[in-house]
């Protein structure tokens, strides 16, 4: 049963107290009408706990801005939730429409840095986040005394004489919940093997992220490059914003729990007069065996990315040369599960801190 406002209420009880279901949360369909966002469709979720987030059907069912009790969880860039028609695939042109948000998916056949892979010139992070979904469905339904909210659709990356790969995504939560569940099934529907790179680019910003924030993770880690070597001992702590800051990235081999799940969290115990707040990410290591931490402390670009992946962030050519490039056989399907949860106070942070500390 939903736990709302300090009370556990059945469906019958909620219906007696409310005139319309959306009084305590639900799903709304919206559309932006100005600037580069003009025409961008939005599926807005409200779980009734204070957790709200926007899913963009025209941008691969990625999750744009997200808030908890008016505090932003995500880092939102000045590009806004631009319509996919503004996509520039060349070089770093992807950044011109990178809204960041809570989740930007990178892939499906390439991700990471721009490169030349066997004569094919690839821009950064792939096409996925600029592909509109098809077969869009939403649901707001009671299953017993649980009210489930969900959106689902199909995103296809295809080209004649080339890859034909499809991702079928469901994003779900519940009234009374602080957890967002992303379930993806990726299938190669062509008749030749296809490279498959996938990064779940989860981006946490202010006020969850500030100089009091700590990364909780149990892993063997290493800096990505020479820049990340500088100050590497502070990989799990964060500074105040600084103009001219050069981004740092760290690769983590996370210790999984007994069920095969990896856990990471950004926590700020001093938020709101030491009430505390955090964001916890959970994923299966068997599916997403790589993990990159993006630490960007720039003024105006202040963000930490937690990025479960099946590849590096150094580009398809790098992974091919490294012998680490993943391929899907014709007809092969892989399933992925990622959960993003709000930790609303220091009691919740303590539970996750203990959980991560026990995964040794």
ABEGO torsion letter per residue (X at the ends): XBBBGGBBBBAAAAAAABABAAAAEEBBBBBBABEAABGBBBBBBBAGAGBBBBBBAAAGGBBBBBBBGGBBABBBBAAEBBBAAABBABEAAAAAABAGEABBBBOAABBEBBBBBGGBBBBBGEAAAABBBBGBBBBBBBBEABBBBBBBBBBBBBBBGBBBBBBBBBBBBBBGBABBBBBBBBBBABABBBBBBBBBBBBBBOAABBAABBBBBBBBBBBABAAAABGAAAAABBBBBBBGBBBBBBBBBBBBBAAGBBBBBBBBAABGGGAEBBBBBBBBAAABABBBBBBBABBGBBBBBBBBBABBAAEAAAAAAAGABBBBBBGBBBBBBBBBBBBABAAAAAAAAAAAAABX
